[in-house]
């Protein structure tokens, strides 16, 4: 009779564990769908880290859930007889402390490696775009002598794309090139967030923040302020447009042609 019960219990544990794994696999697929793989080298590294952490979490959840179901079935109450009692267990205690410690250290090391890898400083020759957040829109400024490839060191002036709450600005950048974003704010704290960068960074008055990314896919991507910055915070949206270098150069030339005066900043209202 005892063997029959053990077999039934083993089957129940196997079924419960399989069901848990299937449910967790579905959850993992949904999570991966919610977080895109990213369009930049840095985003893809962060997405890989997300998958690694997710796998660790799913394995731990499945093992703990399986052990719990097994214990509930194997040691369920069968009669009024008190089962053998014991206090402490060196092996169990070592496992309970050692395994979480190993997992924590492993995730810490992997996370630090990824952080250091994606947080490199920009090269002086990289394209630099100065992003200014203000209530309630954005300004994207390009120095005409700091445009990355094909830059003219003798060019003068600044090209500024200025948005309004009713006319969202477009941030244009070339594909397959490192681009440095310099973030400043002239009023309150804002947050520069491009979903497909898998990254956001605050714009803080009196402080300059910066980060560098290399986009690998062309197209238009939605972006916004991710910090509650006032009554019309929800209107602080913009479009990130990633284009080929030739198209980027043509766009810069087209906007620069509208500039008036050698040193006067060019203000192009968003369409």
C-alpha positions, -999 to 999 in steps of 0.1 A, spaced: 0 0 0 28 24 9 45 17 -25 13 25 -43 9 58 -24 45 67 -32 40 60 -69 9 81 -69 27 108 -51 56 107 -75 32 110 -104 15 139 -88 48 156 -83 59 150 -119 26 164 -132 27 194 -110 63 201 -119 56 197 -156 26 220 -153 47 246 -135 75 245 -161 49 249 -189 33 279 -171 67 295 -164 77 289 -201 46 307 -212 53 335 -187 89 338 -200 77 340 -236 52 367 -226 79 387 -207 102 385 -237 74 398 -259 68 427 -235 104 436 -236 118 439 -271 152 427 -280 163 463 -287 177 481 -317 211 490 -303 242 469 -293 237 481 -258 200 472 -257 207 437 -269 233 431 -242 208 443 -216 181 420 -231 205 391 -229 210 399 -192 173 400 -188 169 365 -203 197 352 -180 180 366 -149 146 353 -161 160 318 -166 175 318 -131 142 329 -117 122 303 -135 145 275 -125 144 285 -88 107 289 -89 102 255 -105 125 238 -80 110 254 -50 75 249 -63 82 212 -71 98 206 -37 68 222 -20 43 201 -39 63 170 -32 65 178 6 27 185 7 20 151 -9 47 130 5 43 141 41 6 148 42 -12 138 73 -26 102 72 -36 95 108 -33 110 143 1 94 150 28 120 155 56 115 129 93 114 140 105 148 151 140 163 145 156 197 149 180 212 124 197 197 94 232 207 84 229 196 48 196 215 43 209 246 60 240 246 39 219 242 7 195 269 18 223 294 24 248 283 -2 226 280 -33 210 315 -30 245 330 -22 260 314 -53 231 326 -75 233 362 -61 270 364 -67 267 350 -102 240 375 -111 260 403 -95 291 395 -116 271 391 -148 253 424 -142 285 443 -135 301 429 -166 271 440 -187 270 474 -170 307 482 -176 304 469 -212 274 492 -221 286 523 -202 316 531 -223 326 567 -229 320 581 -264 348 586 -289 356 622 -296 348 616 -333 313 602 -326 282 622 -335 270 641 -304 234 652 -300 225 675 -272 190 668 -258 173 695 -238 141 688 -220 116 715 -211 80 718 -201 66 703 -222 87 692 -251 122 686 -264 150 703 -283 176 682 -302 207 702 -311 234 691 -337 267 710 -339 275 712 -376 312 705 -370 305 674 -348 284 651 -370 304 619 -368 314 606 -402 317 631 -430 319 660 -405 333 693 -417 356 706 -390 352 741 -404 314 741 -403 299 766 -379 265 768 -363 240 746 -346 210 729 -360 182 727 -334 150 707 -337 125 722 -313 92 706 -305 60 718 -290 33 700 -271 11 701 -302 39 692 -326 61 664 -315 98 667 -326 117 641 -346 152 630 -334 172 617 -364 204 596 -360 224 574 -384 224 536 -382 255 515 -375 273 545 -358 280 553 -322 260 583 -311 265 602 -279 234 618 -263 241 647 -239 211 654 -216 203 687 -200 172 703 -185 164 740 -181 135 737 -156 126 704 -138 137 668 -139 127 649 -171 136 615 -183 148 605 -218 132 572 -226 133 553 -259 116 519 -254 137 502 -281 169 514 -264 158 495 -232 173 525 -215 163 557 -199 183 585 -182 172 616 -163 177 652 -174 185 671 -142 187 709 -139 223 720 -133 237 686 -142 248 670 -175 242 633 -181 253 614 -212 252 579 -227 263 563 -260 245 538 -282 249 522 -316 216 516 -334 215 485 -358 180 489 -373 165 517 -393 129 529 -388 108 551 -366 105 544 -329 83 560 -302 99 578 -273 88 600 -244 96 616 -211 94 589 -184 94 613 -153 63 630 -141 74 666 -148 42 686 -146 6 689 -157 13 682 -194 39 655 -189 19 631 -211 25 655 -241 63 651 -239 66 626 -267 89 624 -297 99 601 -326 133 586 -329 142 581 -366 172 559 -375 183 563 -411 212 554 -433 242 577 -432 235 591 -467 199 600 -457 212 616 -425 237 637 -444 210 648 -468 187 657 -439 214 677 -422 222 695 -455 185 703 -461 180 717 -426 213 736 -427 203 752 -460 174 769 -441 198 785 -416 201 822 -416 235 837 -406 268 820 -401 264 817 -363 227 820 -358 212 788 -345 188 771 -368 154 764 -353 133 739 -373 98 734 -360 87 698 -359 63 689 -387 
